[in-house]
């Protein structure tokens, strides 16, 4: 139980030291601040790099657009834009404002549908050629890093702390489990050492040894077991 308490308190204290105190606070000759907040400059760069590589890269954004929950909406938007583009192109080519007049409404809708489906089919294959350009044009890493460094300590804490709060209970439970495991192993090893020690009984309690009785027994053994007779 003691190991579990120590493990819980250790992880709880570590989490507190990461974000508290928010503002630099003087304790005697020392100025104390949360570790993440004290290193805001370095943490901002690491956080921006992790975000842009895992979540905000061109590849991850496009994967979410095409295959995420918003995929059907994107497909509908693409069909609408394709229809507008083809209508404009037809108006230029045929010098008319109504493209259906040159092939019928059903025929024109079929052309638009085939063009849209072909674009949706080719887009995932051709997009990798554009990821590098998109990442460079958006420049999200430097933009995010710069804006994070401009935040006040309280604003920075308000941005990062909620991310860690989701896993705080897990970290505390892990610390408790590890402390409990270490405490159990230590108790088992301690019990084994006492079991092999003649100074402890089978219940692990220390046996009080009568030093004077042991000395008398030893002296009797040295005198061939005979008690000394009275002096004549």
C-alpha positions as CSV (number, residue, x, y, z in Angstrom):
1,X,0.0,0.0,0.0
2,X,2.8,2.4,0.8
3,X,4.4,1.7,-2.6
4,X,1.1,2.6,-4.3
5,X,0.8,5.8,-2.4
6,X,4.4,6.8,-3.2
7,X,3.8,6.0,-6.9
8,X,0.6,8.0,-7.0
9,X,2.1,11.0,-5.2
10,X,5.3,10.9,-7.4
11,X,3.4,11.1,-10.6
12,X,0.9,13.7,-9.2
13,X,3.8,15.9,-8.2
14,X,5.6,15.5,-11.5
15,X,2.4,16.6,-13.4
16,X,2.1,19.6,-11.1
17,X,5.7,20.7,-11.7
18,X,5.2,20.6,-15.4
19,X,2.6,23.4,-15.4
20,X,2.7,25.1,-12.0
21,X,3.3,27.8,-11.1
22,X,2.2,29.4,-14.3
23,X,4.0,32.7,-13.7
24,X,7.6,32.9,-12.4
25,X,7.3,32.9,-8.6
26,X,10.1,33.7,-6.2
27,X,10.8,31.3,-3.3
28,X,13.6,32.8,-1.3
29,X,16.7,33.0,-3.6
30,X,15.0,30.8,-6.3
31,X,12.6,31.7,-9.1
32,X,10.2,28.8,-9.8
33,X,8.0,28.2,-12.8
34,X,6.4,25.2,-14.5
35,X,8.9,23.2,-16.5
36,X,7.0,23.5,-19.8
37,X,6.3,27.2,-19.3
38,X,9.9,27.9,-18.3
39,X,11.0,26.3,-21.6
40,X,8.3,27.8,-23.7
41,X,10.7,28.8,-26.5
42,X,11.9,25.2,-27.0
43,X,8.6,23.5,-26.3
44,X,6.9,25.7,-29.0
45,X,9.3,24.5,-31.6
46,X,8.8,20.8,-30.6
47,X,5.1,21.2,-30.4
48,X,4.9,22.9,-33.8
49,X,7.0,20.2,-35.4
50,X,5.0,17.4,-34.0
51,X,1.7,19.0,-35.0
52,X,2.7,19.7,-38.6
53,X,4.3,16.3,-39.1
54,X,1.4,14.3,-37.6
55,X,-1.8,16.4,-38.0
56,X,-1.3,19.4,-40.1
57,X,0.8,18.1,-43.0
58,X,-0.6,18.3,-46.5
59,X,-0.7,14.5,-46.6
60,X,-2.7,14.1,-43.4
61,X,-5.1,17.0,-44.3
62,X,-5.9,15.6,-47.7
63,X,-6.3,12.1,-46.3
64,X,-8.9,13.5,-43.9
65,X,-10.6,15.4,-46.6
66,X,-10.9,12.5,-49.0
67,X,-11.5,9.6,-46.6
68,X,-12.7,11.3,-43.4
69,X,-16.3,12.1,-42.3
70,X,-16.3,15.1,-44.6
71,X,-15.5,13.1,-47.7
72,X,-19.0,13.1,-49.1
73,X,-19.2,16.9,-48.6
74,X,-15.9,17.4,-50.5
75,X,-17.2,15.2,-53.3
76,X,-20.4,17.2,-53.6
77,X,-18.4,20.5,-53.6
78,X,-16.0,19.1,-56.3
79,X,-19.0,18.2,-58.5
80,X,-20.5,21.6,-58.1
81,X,-17.2,23.3,-59.0
82,X,-16.7,21.0,-61.9
83,X,-20.1,21.8,-63.2
84,X,-19.4,25.5,-63.0
85,X,-16.1,25.1,-64.7
86,X,-17.5,23.0,-67.6
87,X,-20.4,25.4,-68.0
88,X,-18.0,28.4,-68.3
89,X,-15.8,26.5,-70.7
90,X,-18.7,25.5,-72.9
91,X,-20.0,29.1,-72.9
92,X,-16.6,30.3,-74.2
93,X,-16.2,27.5,-76.8
94,X,-19.8,27.5,-78.1
95,X,-20.5,31.2,-77.5
96,X,-23.6,30.5,-75.5
97,X,-24.7,30.9,-71.9
98,X,-26.6,27.5,-71.7
99,X,-24.3,24.5,-72.4
100,X,-27.2,22.1,-72.4
101,X,-28.5,23.7,-75.6
102,X,-25.6,22.0,-77.5
103,X,-26.1,18.5,-76.3
104,X,-29.2,18.2,-74.1
105,X,-29.5,18.3,-70.3
106,X,-29.1,14.6,-69.8
107,X,-26.0,14.4,-72.0
108,X,-24.5,17.4,-70.3
109,X,-25.1,16.0,-66.8
110,X,-23.5,12.7,-67.8
111,X,-20.4,14.6,-69.0
112,X,-20.2,16.5,-65.7
113,X,-20.6,13.3,-63.7
114,X,-17.9,11.4,-65.6
115,X,-15.5,14.4,-65.3
116,X,-16.1,14.6,-61.5
117,X,-15.7,10.9,-61.0
118,X,-12.5,10.9,-63.0
119,X,-11.1,13.7,-60.9
120,X,-11.9,12.0,-57.7
121,X,-10.3,8.8,-59.0
122,X,-7.0,10.5,-60.0
123,X,-6.7,12.9,-57.1
124,X,-5.3,10.5,-54.5
125,X,-2.7,9.3,-57.0
126,X,-1.6,12.7,-58.1
127,X,-1.7,14.5,-54.8
128,X,1.7,13.2,-53.5
129,X,3.4,15.2,-56.3
130,X,1.9,18.4,-54.7
131,X,2.5,17.7,-50.9
132,X,5.9,19.3,-50.8
133,X,4.7,22.5,-52.5
134,X,1.6,22.7,-50.3
135,X,3.6,22.3,-47.1
136,X,6.0,25.0,-48.2
137,X,3.3,27.4,-49.3
138,X,1.3,27.0,-46.1
139,X,4.5,27.2,-43.9
140,X,2.4,26.0,-41.0
141,X,5.4,24.9,-38.8
142,X,7.1,28.3,-38.7
143,X,3.8,30.1,-38.4
144,X,2.6,27.9,-35.5
145,X,6.0,28.1,-33.7
146,X,6.1,31.9,-33.9
147,X,2.6,32.3,-32.6
148,X,3.2,29.9,-29.8
149,X,6.3,31.8,-28.7
150,X,4.3,35.0,-28.6
151,X,1.7,33.7,-26.1
152,X,1.8,34.7,-22.5
153,X,2.6,32.0,-20.0
154,X,-1.0,31.7,-18.9
155,X,-2.2,31.5,-22.6
156,X,0.5,28.9,-23.3
157,X,-0.6,26.8,-20.3
158,X,-4.2,27.1,-21.4
159,X,-3.3,25.7,-24.8
160,X,-1.1,22.8,-23.8
161,X,-2.5,21.7,-20.4
162,X,-5.9,20.4,-21.8
163,X,-3.9,18.0,-24.1
164,X,-2.2,16.4,-21.1
165,X,-5.4,16.4,-18.9
166,X,-6.9,13.7,-21.0
167,X,-4.1,11.3,-19.9
168,X,-3.5,12.6,-16.4
169,X,-5.7,9.9,-14.7
170,X,-3.9,7.2,-16.8
171,X,-0.5,8.4,-15.7
172,X,-1.6,8.5,-12.0
173,X,-3.0,5.0,-12.2
174,X,0.2,3.7,-13.9
175,X,2.3,5.3,-11.2
176,X,0.1,3.7,-8.5
177,X,0.3,0.3,-10.2
178,X,4.1,0.5,-10.5
179,X,4.4,1.6,-6.9
180,X,2.2,-1.3,-5.7
181,X,4.2,-3.8,-7.8
182,X,7.5,-2.6,-6.4
183,X,6.2,-2.6,-2.9
184,X,4.9,-6.1,-3.2
185,X,8.2,-7.4,-4.6
186,X,10.1,-5.7,-1.8
187,X,7.7,-7.2,0.8
188,X,8.3,-10.7,-0.6
189,X,12.0,-10.3,-0.6
190,X,12.0,-9.0,2.9
191,X,9.9,-11.9,4.1
192,X,12.3,-14.4,2.5
193,X,15.3,-12.8,4.1
194,X,13.6,-12.9,7.5
195,X,12.6,-16.6,7.0
196,X,16.3,-17.5,6.5
197,X,17.4,-15.4,9.5
198,X,17.5,-17.2,12.9
199,X,16.8,-13.9,14.6
200,X,13.2,-14.0,13.3
201,X,10.5,-16.5,13.9
202,X,8.2,-18.1,11.2
203,X,5.8,-15.1,11.4
204,X,8.6,-12.6,10.7
205,X,8.8,-11.3,14.2
206,X,12.2,-10.6,15.8
207,X,13.2,-13.1,18.5
208,X,14.6,-11.6,21.7
209,X,17.7,-13.6,22.6
210,X,18.7,-13.8,26.3
211,X,22.4,-13.0,26.2
212,X,23.1,-14.0,29.9
213,X,21.4,-17.4,29.4
214,X,23.4,-18.1,26.3
215,X,26.6,-17.2,28.2
216,X,25.8,-19.5,31.1
217,X,25.1,-22.4,28.7
218,X,28.3,-21.8,26.9
219,X,30.4,-21.7,30.2
220,X,28.7,-24.9,31.4
221,X,29.6,-26.7,28.1
222,X,33.2,-25.5,28.5
223,X,33.4,-27.0,32.1
224,X,32.4,-30.6,31.0
225,X,28.8,-30.0,32.1
226,X,29.7,-30.3,35.9
227,X,28.7,-27.6,38.3
228,X,31.5,-26.3,40.6
229,X,31.4,-27.8,44.2
230,X,31.7,-25.8,47.4
231,X,35.1,-24.7,48.5
232,X,36.7,-26.7,51.4
